[in-house]
Amino acid sequence: MANPTLQTCCVVGGGPAGVMLGYLLARKGVAVTVLEKHRDFFRDFRGDTVHPSTLELMYELGLLEEFLRLPHQELTKIGGIFGDFAFTVADFRHLPTHCKFVALMPQWDFLDFLSTRARKFSNFDLHMQHEAVDLVRDGDRVVGVKVQTPDGPAEIRADLVVGCDGRHSVIRKAAQLELIEFGVPIDVLWFRISRRGNDPEQLLGNFNYGRALVLINRGDYFQAGLLIRKGSFEGMKTAGLDAFRKTLLQIAPYLDDRVDELKDWDHIKLLSVQLNRLRKWHSPGVLCIGDAAHAMSPAGGVGINLAIQDAVATANLLSDALRDRRVTEDLLAQVQSRREFPTRVTQRVQATAHKAFDRLFRNPGPAKPPWQLKLAVRIPGVQRLMARAVGMGVRPEHIREAGVGPIENAA
Ligand SMILES: Cc1cc2nc3c(=O)[nH]c(=O)nc-3n(C[C@H](O)[C@H](O)[C@H](O)COP(=O)(O)OP(=O)(O)OC[C@H]3O[C@@H](n4cnc5c(N)ncnc54)[C@H](O)[C@@H]3O)c2cc1C
């Protein structure tokens, strides 16, 4: 095994939480290493939404102008079609942020952008193809990570290890942190299908015939997601691709000239949806944030936003202490107490949405929009309120230049 290298902070996972945390700690002068098990950021679809609150952070970091030069689409409203009832859920045009839209951008572009800026700091290291396999302990305290690298096993010692390694986190498992699972009745099938200029643009979904189909505008194609009853994918495969294409056409007949693009089940990827949360996000020397601390459902497309907000809160609360090498477990607990409330609220809303999907699955015929939906979208201000909830989330974080400060209780 190579000689252990010492870092002040070792971040495991180069997703939205890990790369944002690495960037923020580096700009505050903390020696930080981010480990990512993949060779690059280019892999399966994991959400392309950059929310107004994240764009506001980019503004606060002075990166917004440059960031928006990357190819993206701007979504000022989110709507859906329930049966034949078209509705708008959220209207972002009135948000008190610099960007009054959700930017749709491939996640790898976002991660590439941020990691390139982070690399400009000499105290930042990003190691691709470095997979954390276990923690290193000294008595009860975590003092580093065991890593599989292209050159063989290695050890990275650090004052703090932050698990940002997503919903199958190795770090939370190695730290023996207790996970609370919430049952989820849905899975999602993801695939691409061509887009034409006159197609409707419905990020939230088309709800009909016992199904929900999400179509995210990615320019010349849709990133599509079909919500299905959990565990039903194998049965759909047995029924065959033709039946699958027919299902799509029932919900979105305008895809008629394109469903044949789906020639193989390899084009269709299953996401087993999870909703869970750690009881305690930390133990001495280790902290988990993002999906590693709380796996989010794709419902509402807010998981990336929450992961980034966790990273900002972590950097705000810990960067001074990390630089001075005096991180205590009490400080780690402050990160959890700051971020647990937004997580609980968001997961509760997602669980409610799952129940609504479950009711939809029970009716395989043409969907009738619930009267509550028809009424709600007519109430003045509802779309603005929803825009705030989706676009900014609960308790949005801001870049705090002064470092560690008092915990704010405002939601
Ligand atoms: C199919 C799908 C669609 C989604 N759609 C949306 C959406 O539209 N909008 C939205 O906001 N959210 C969406 N989500 C949720 C969103 O992707 C997550 O909530 C968000 O990515 C969490 O960010 P994270 O950084 O915590 O974890 P992740 O994005 O999961 O990143 C974890 C990173 O850690 C790396 N890693 C894992 N294990 C190790 C290890 N042992 N060593 C080193 N590296 C490791 C992984 O390769 C990965 O890069 C979607 C999720 C999925 C799966």
The ligand as a Tripos MOL2 file, in Angstrom:
@<TRIPOS>MOLECULE
LIG
   53    58     1     0     0
SMALL
NO_CHARGES

@<TRIPOS>ATOM
      1 C1        -32.3670    8.7900  -12.8680 C.3       1 LIG1
      2 C2        -32.3790    9.9430  -11.8900 C.ar      1 LIG1
      3 C3        -32.9770   11.1270  -12.2360 C.ar      1 LIG1
      4 C4        -32.9760   12.2060  -11.3580 C.ar      1 LIG1
      5 N1        -33.5230   13.3890  -11.7520 N.ar      1 LIG1
      6 C5        -33.3390   14.4860  -10.9930 C.ar      1 LIG1
      7 C6        -33.6850   15.7910  -11.4730 C.ar      1 LIG1
      8 O1        -34.1690   15.9680  -12.5840 O.2       1 LIG1
      9 N2        -33.4530   16.8470  -10.6630 N.ar      1 LIG1
     10 C7        -32.8890   16.7030   -9.4250 C.ar      1 LIG1
     11 O2        -32.6890   17.7050   -8.7280 O.2       1 LIG1
     12 N3        -32.5720   15.4850   -8.9510 N.ar      1 LIG1
     13 C8        -32.7490   14.3820   -9.7000 C.ar      1 LIG1
     14 N4        -32.3650   13.1570   -9.2470 N.ar      1 LIG1
     15 C9        -31.7800   13.0370   -7.9100 C.3       1 LIG1
     16 C10       -30.3470   13.5390   -7.9620 C.3       1 LIG1
     17 O3        -29.6130   12.8910   -8.9810 O.3       1 LIG1
     18 C11       -29.6530   13.2980   -6.6240 C.3       1 LIG1
     19 O4        -30.4880   13.6920   -5.5490 O.3       1 LIG1
     20 C12       -28.3720   14.1100   -6.5860 C.3       1 LIG1
     21 O5        -27.5560   13.7540   -7.6860 O.3       1 LIG1
     22 C13       -27.6150   13.8620   -5.2960 C.3       1 LIG1
     23 O6        -26.3350   14.4160   -5.4110 O.3       1 LIG1
     24 P1        -25.1280   13.7960   -4.5950 P.3       1 LIG1
     25 O7        -23.9220   14.5860   -4.9710 O.co2     1 LIG1
     26 O8        -25.4960   13.7010   -3.1600 O.co2     1 LIG1
     27 O9        -24.9990   12.2850   -5.0840 O.3       1 LIG1
     28 P2        -24.7350   11.6960   -6.5740 P.3       1 LIG1
     29 O10       -25.1860   12.6180   -7.6200 O.co2     1 LIG1
     30 O11       -25.2780   10.3210   -6.5580 O.co2     1 LIG1
     31 O12       -23.1680   11.6400   -6.6460 O.3       1 LIG1
     32 C14       -22.4230   10.6620   -5.9410 C.3       1 LIG1
     33 C15       -21.0700   10.5540   -6.6190 C.3       1 LIG1
     34 O13       -20.2370    9.7220   -5.8370 O.3       1 LIG1
     35 C16       -19.5590    8.7920   -6.6760 C.3       1 LIG1
     36 N5        -19.2600    7.6240   -5.8370 N.ar      1 LIG1
     37 C17       -20.1390    6.7020   -5.3780 C.ar      1 LIG1
     38 N6        -19.5070    5.8180   -4.6040 N.ar      1 LIG1
     39 C18       -18.2070    6.1740   -4.5650 C.ar      1 LIG1
     40 C19       -17.0530    5.6570   -3.9220 C.ar      1 LIG1
     41 N7        -17.1260    4.5620   -3.1420 N.pl3     1 LIG1
     42 N8        -15.8620    6.2680   -4.0940 N.ar      1 LIG1
     43 C20       -15.7790    7.3870   -4.8750 C.ar      1 LIG1
     44 N9        -16.8450    7.9260   -5.5370 N.ar      1 LIG1
     45 C21       -18.0330    7.3430   -5.3540 C.ar      1 LIG1
     46 C22       -20.5470    8.5270   -7.7840 C.3       1 LIG1
     47 O14       -19.8980    8.0390   -8.9360 O.3       1 LIG1
     48 C23       -21.1450    9.9170   -7.9990 C.3       1 LIG1
     49 O15       -20.4050   10.6890   -8.8920 O.3       1 LIG1
     50 C24       -32.3850   12.0560  -10.0930 C.ar      1 LIG1
     51 C25       -31.8090   10.8530   -9.7220 C.ar      1 LIG1
     52 C26       -31.7690    9.8070  -10.6220 C.ar      1 LIG1
     53 C27       -31.0480    8.5420  -10.2340 C.3       1 LIG1
@<TRIPOS>BOND
     1     1     2 1
     2     2     3 ar
     3     2    52 ar
     4     3     4 ar
     5     4     5 ar
     6     4    50 ar
     7     5     6 ar
     8     6     7 ar
     9     6    13 1
    10     7     8 2
    11     7     9 ar
    12     9    10 ar
    13    10    11 2
    14    10    12 ar
    15    12    13 ar
    16    13    14 ar
    17    14    15 1
    18    14    50 ar
    19    15    16 1
    20    16    17 1
    21    16    18 1
    22    18    19 1
    23    18    20 1
    24    20    21 1
    25    20    22 1
    26    22    23 1
    27    23    24 1
    28    24    25 2
    29    24    26 1
    30    24    27 1
    31    27    28 1
    32    28    29 2
    33    28    30 1
    34    28    31 1
    35    31    32 1
    36    32    33 1
    37    33    34 1
    38    33    48 1
    39    34    35 1
    40    35    36 1
    41    35    46 1
    42    36    37 ar
    43    36    45 ar
    44    37    38 ar
    45    38    39 ar
    46    39    40 ar
    47    39    45 ar
    48    40    41 1
    49    40    42 ar
    50    42    43 ar
    51    43    44 ar
    52    44    45 ar
    53    46    47 1
    54    46    48 1
    55    48    49 1
    56    50    51 ar
    57    51    52 ar
    58    52    53 1
@<TRIPOS>SUBSTRUCTURE
     1 LIG1         1 GROUP 0 **** ****
